[in-house]
């Protein structure tokens, strides 16, 4: 798998110098979303026999007036290196640079039923204190857990679900 971090890191460093980290991250995400959501555009940008000049014209028409000048020039650089069709992965790598710089960790929370905003807020606050990091919660509902929640971070797994307790009982019985 190709590592797109160098492209992302280069733009991220420029964004830091310009205090545009979040704005440029948003613009990258939007352009990546447009490219991936329009199959014809995605195919054109990925096709090796379509000249870069033609791709540049398409990029200029679609995005030049909509983007910060530096972000637009970044797209042109990607086009010159035949990497524009990978903008979604470059955008993800940029976001990872941002998270790393700001000590933001993604934590997966799976619950048996939907958690309300207050529950999520209290859970996030408790986990941020425990992990000493800023967190972004990715929340999923899985009714097969029966009850409880499961929290997965890089260096932490907390499984307080009925299914986990049943599995622990089965294991204890089988010993």
N, C-alpha and C positions, 0 to 999 in steps of 0.2 A: 504494500500500500504506500502511496506517495505521501510524503510529509509536506503539507502546505504551510507549515508554521513560519518558514522564512519570509514568505510573502506577507502573511498576516502580521508578523512581528515588525517588518519594515513600516507598514502602514500604521500600526499601533504606536510605534515610536514617534512618527510624525504627528499623530493625533495627540499624544501626550505633550509634545512641544507646543502645539496649538490649542491645548485645552479643548479638544474636540472628540475625546474618546467615545463618549456615549452617542453623540450625533453621528459620527462616522460609522459606528457599529450599526446603528439603526438604518443608515443609508445602504450599507453593504447587505444587510438582511433583506431590505426591500427589493434591491436589484436582484439578489439571488432568488428571492421568491418569484419575481416576475419571470426570470429566465426559466426556472423549474416549472412554473405553472403554465407556460406557453410552449407546448412540445415542439412546435415548428421552430421557434426561436432557439430553443435548446439544441435542436438537431443542427441548425445552421451554424451555431457557434462552435459545435463539437466536430463538424465535418472537416476533415483535413484537405479536401479538394477545393473548398471555398476560400478564395484569397483573403488574406488578412485585411486588405484595403476595403473589400466589400463588408467584412465584419465590422471594421472601424466605422464605416458609413452608417451601418445599422445601429451601432452603439451611440454614435453622435445623434442620430435622429431620435432614438428612444430615451436617452438619458442625459445628454449634455446640459440641457436647461433645467433639469430636475435635481442635479447633484452639486455638492460642494466641488470646487475646481480640483482640489487634490484627489478626492475620491474618483472623480471622472478620469483624471490623468492616470490614476492607479488602474482603472479598467483598461485604459489604452495600453499600459505596460503589460497587463495580463494577456491582452490580445496579441501583443508582439511576441509573447512567449508561449502562445497557444494554450493558455491556462484558463481562459475566460469561462469555458464550459464547466470548470471546477469551482466556480465562485461560491457555491453553497458550502463546500468543504473549507474554502479559504475564510469565509465568513464565520464558520464554526471555530476555526483556529484563532481568528481575531478575538472572538468572544472568550475563548479559553485564555488568551493573553490578558484580556481585561480581568477575568476572574482571578487569575494567578496574581496579578499586580495588586488587586484590591482584597485578596484573601477571601474570596467568595467561593463557597463549596456548594455543589448541588447535592441535595439529600432526597432520596426517594422514600416517600411515605405511602404505604399501602394499608388501607383500612377496609374493614368488612362493610362499613356503610359510609355514606358521604359525611365528611366533617364540615361543620359550619365555620365561618370566618373567625369567630372567637376561639374556637378550639384550635384552628390552624395557627392563629396568632400566638396563643399560649404555648403551643408545641414548639413553634419556631423560636420563641424567646428562650424557652428552657434548653433547647438544643444548642442555640448560639452561646449560651453561658457554659454549657458542658463542653463544647468543642472549641470555645474561644475563637470563633470565626463568624463571619457574616454568611448567612445561608440563603439559598433559593430552594424552595420545596417543590418537588415534582410529585404531585398527589395523584394516586390511582385508587379506584374502588375495586375490591375483589370479594364478592359475597361468599366465595368458597372458604374464606378465612373464618367464617361463622361469627366471630366477634374479636375485637381488639385491633391493634395496629402493629405494623412492622416498619422499622426505620432502618434505612441503609445509607451509610455515609462511607467515605473512603476508608476510614479507620474505625468504624463502629457499626455493629449490627445489633439492633434491639428488636426482638420478636416476642411480642406480648399478645399473640393471637391464640385463640382456642385450638386451632389446628396444631400449632407448635407445642402447646401443653399436652395435647393428646399424643403427639409423636414422642414427647419426652416420657410420658407414662408408659407407652408401648416399649420403648427402649429399656426403661427401668425394669419392667416385667420380664423382658427377654434376657436379662443378665443372669 
